[in-house]
Amino acid sequence: MKTATCQIRSLSPYSQSKFIQSERDDKESASDFEKRCWRERCHGTVDGQVFIPPMAFKNCIAEAARYLSVKIPGKRNNTYTKHFEAGVLVMNGPVLNLKVDDVEGEWLFVNADGKRGSGTRVMRCYPVIREWKAEVVFFVLDETVTEDVFRYHLENAGSFIGIGRFRPRNNGYYGRFQVEGITWSEAGASMSQAA
């Protein structure tokens, strides 16, 4: 098992859209509720720092593998897709150098039920981070995924899959990133610490 410690930097803003758990007060308008609670769409640590969920990166690279469908040399028509889906993990989400209370809000006129073309539109506010960078540790359990294969898939994942709300995979352009460096090493102790 290997670890790929990846330094990544934004190519476009990143936006989060976590479910809001607060309930609307009896006499509170929908607009006032949105103004009061929109920051709950951020993923935050217990001390109020913004973090990126680990599954965002795990799903991003798995989606890239599915999209690219690169064939494994010597394995006829088999692709790397299942090897990324089952054999690559991200155990901890990177914490950004930003407090939830300091995140900028972006007001948008969107479909009330989240489905395109459904009719009713309402104003919603989403957290947006214009520039960001992170260190992400991937655990590569499947030896079929080599360092070169991993790098190729991650670079493509950053270009046209992305993470977060309004990413390219969902017809947007947020959440794109570039890979600035990858340190490839044996996992051993790192995996047990993450668990």
ABEGO torsion letter per residue (X at the ends): XBBBBBBBBBABBBBBABBBABBBBAABBAAAAAAAAAAAABBBBAAGBBBBBAAAAAAAAAAAAAAAGBBBBGAEABBAAAAAAAABBBABBBBBBBBAAABBBBBBBBBAAGBBGAGBBBBBBBBBBABBBBBBBBBBABAABBAAAAAAAAAAAAAAAEBEBGBAAAGBABGBBBBABBBBBBAGAAAAAAX
